[in-house]
Amino acid sequence: MKKIEAIIRKSKFNVVKEALHDVGVNFFSYWDVTGLGNEKIGHVYRGISYSTSDIQRRYLSIVVNDDFAQPAIDAILKSASTGEVGDGKIFVSKVEEAYRIRTGRKGGETLN
């Protein structure tokens, strides 16, 4: 099993969600997060430019069986990209074990 963590633009969330559904990833968690990055956002108020370094993003946490990992990653890469600085990051790590609380079952079958 793999855990895919993606930090994406909030504006791309619905497109990414649909792309994940299209490749068979129907369950994941997400949060609204604020972070710092290379993208610089500036605001102008009454003719004065203010720079803000806090960037609003959406954080996705997805656990999939190994055979779904690359299709999920490809779906995120394709659907979240704008080609501009600040599109986000994807992190992939190995999941040692998973348990379904209701039944006590463990392993990859808990993801179905």
C-alpha positions in Angstrom: 0.0 0.0 0.0 1.1 3.6 -0.7 0.1 6.9 0.9 0.0 9.7 -1.5 0.0 13.2 0.0 -0.7 16.1 -2.4 -0.7 19.8 -1.8 -2.6 21.5 -4.6 -4.2 24.8 -5.5 -7.7 25.1 -4.0 -9.0 26.2 -7.4 -8.0 22.8 -8.9 -9.6 20.6 -6.2 -12.8 19.7 -8.1 -10.8 18.8 -11.3 -8.4 16.7 -9.3 -11.2 15.0 -7.4 -12.9 14.0 -10.7 -9.6 12.8 -12.2 -9.1 10.6 -9.1 -12.6 9.2 -9.4 -11.9 8.5 -13.1 -9.0 6.2 -12.2 -10.9 4.4 -9.4 -9.8 6.3 -6.3 -13.1 7.0 -4.6 -12.0 7.6 -1.0 -9.5 10.2 0.4 -9.3 12.9 3.0 -8.5 16.5 2.5 -7.9 19.7 4.5 -7.6 23.4 3.8 -4.1 24.4 4.7 -1.9 27.5 4.7 1.8 27.3 3.9 4.9 29.0 2.6 6.4 28.4 -0.8 8.1 29.9 -3.8 4.9 31.5 -5.1 4.6 35.1 -4.1 1.2 36.6 -3.7 0.9 40.4 -3.6 -2.1 42.6 -2.9 -2.6 46.2 -3.7 -4.6 48.3 -1.3 -5.1 52.0 -2.1 -2.1 52.1 -4.4 0.3 50.4 -1.9 1.5 46.9 -2.7 1.6 44.4 0.2 3.3 41.1 -0.1 1.9 38.1 1.7 3.8 34.9 1.9 1.0 32.7 3.3 -0.5 30.6 0.5 -3.9 28.9 0.7 -3.8 25.3 -0.5 -5.7 22.0 -0.2 -4.0 19.0 1.3 -5.1 15.5 0.1 -4.2 12.3 1.9 -4.8 9.2 -0.2 -4.0 5.5 0.7 -4.2 3.1 -2.2 -3.1 -0.4 -3.1 0.2 -0.4 -5.0 -1.4 -1.0 -8.4 -3.5 2.2 -8.0 -0.5 4.4 -6.9 0.8 5.4 -10.3 -2.6 6.0 -11.9 -3.5 8.2 -9.0 -0.2 10.2 -9.2 -0.6 10.6 -12.9 -4.2 11.9 -12.4 -3.1 14.5 -9.9 -0.1 15.6 -12.0 -2.2 16.0 -15.1 -5.3 17.7 -13.5 -3.6 19.9 -10.9 -1.0 21.5 -13.3 -1.3 25.0 -14.5 2.3 25.3 -15.6 2.9 28.1 -13.1 4.9 28.3 -9.9 2.8 27.2 -7.0 1.0 24.2 -8.5 2.0 22.1 -5.5 3.8 18.9 -4.5 3.1 15.2 -4.3 4.7 12.9 -1.7 4.6 9.1 -1.8 5.4 6.8 1.1 4.9 3.2 2.0 2.1 2.1 4.3 3.1 -0.8 6.5 -0.3 -1.8 7.6 -4.0 -0.8 7.6 -6.9 -1.9 9.8 -10.6 -1.5 9.3 -12.0 -0.5 12.7 -15.5 -2.0 12.2 -14.3 -5.5 11.3 -10.8 -5.7 12.6 -9.6 -6.9 9.2 -6.1 -5.7 8.1 -4.2 -5.3 4.9 -5.0 -4.1 1.4 -8.6 -5.3 1.6 -9.4 -2.6 4.1 -9.2 -0.1 1.3 -12.2 -1.6 -0.7 
